[in-house]
Amino acid sequence: MKIGITADANMQQTAPSRLKLANYVQKSLVDVLVKNDVVPVILPIVKSAMVAEMVRMVDAIIIPGGPDVSPHLYGEDPYQQIGVTYVPRDDFEKAVIEESVRQNKPVLGICRGIQIINVAFGGTLYQDLPSQYEQEAIRHEQVPDSAFPTHFVIVEEKSFLAKSQGAHPFVNSKHHQAVKKIADGFKVTARAKDGVIEAIENPDLAVYGVQWHPETFWSDHEKQEKLFQDFFALVAEKSPNELNSERN
C-alpha cells in the first residue's frame, strides 16, 4: 500500500537558501506509516495539471497540519487575528482532494487537513476561535507539548471515528481555526464539550477529517495509532484488487 502525504512549505527564515519554501513532511507521520508497512509518498506542492498523475501513484491521501487556510477560498477577507497563509498549498491540496474523489481514493485530513477538506467542498471556517466563536471556548491551543492529550471529544455513534476511537477519546489540541459551516454531504462526527467541531466525514466519498494531531502522540497512545490503522484497513478494503496486484 502507498499513501501520499501532502507536503508543507517552510515559511521560516533559514540560513541555507535552499530551505526557503522547501517542501517537507513531519517525521512522526512518516514513522506511523512505516511502522505499519505502508509506503509513504511525499507529494510536493506542484501545479494543478500534475495532480491527477500524483494521485494515480498512491492508494490514498493524508493531508496533515500546517498554516491557516486562506479565507479567499470561502469568499471572506482575512480577519485581524488570522495567522500565516500560503495560497499555493491551499490550491494544491484543494486540487488533490477533488482529484482523490474523482479517482475513488480515500482521504484523511489532520488539523489543517479537516479545514481544507471542509473548504474544498463548500464549507467555511472560524478564522480565529478565541475572537469569533459565539460562546466561550475551551483552550484549543494547548500550552503543553502536543505529545500529550489535553481535552476530551464527544463522538457520534455508528461513525468511522466511533468504531476507531470510542465515545470519548482524549486528544491533543493545537489549533485556533475550526470548521464553521459544514460542507454539504458531510456530517459532524465529533465535537469538543464547547461545541467546536473535532471531526467530520463523508463515508460515501471515503473522506474523513479530525481536528487533533494523532501523528504527534500515536507512539505512546495506542488508540491514536489505531486511527491510522483503521484508515489503512479502509483503504485496503476499498481497493483490494489494486493492492493485491501490487503484491503479486
Secondary structure, DSSP 8 states (H G I E B T S, - for coil): -EEEEE-EE--S--SSGGGTT-EE--HHHHHHHHHTT-EEEEE----GGGHHHHHHT-SEEEE---SB--GGGGT----TT---B-HHHHHHHHHHHHHHHHTT--EEEETHHHHHHHHHTT--EES-HHHH-SS-----B-SS-TTS--EEEEE-TTSHHHHHH-SS-EE--B-S-EE-S--TT-EEEEEETTS-EEEEEETTTTEEEESS-GGGTGGG-HHHHHHHHHHHHHHHHHSHHHHHHHH-
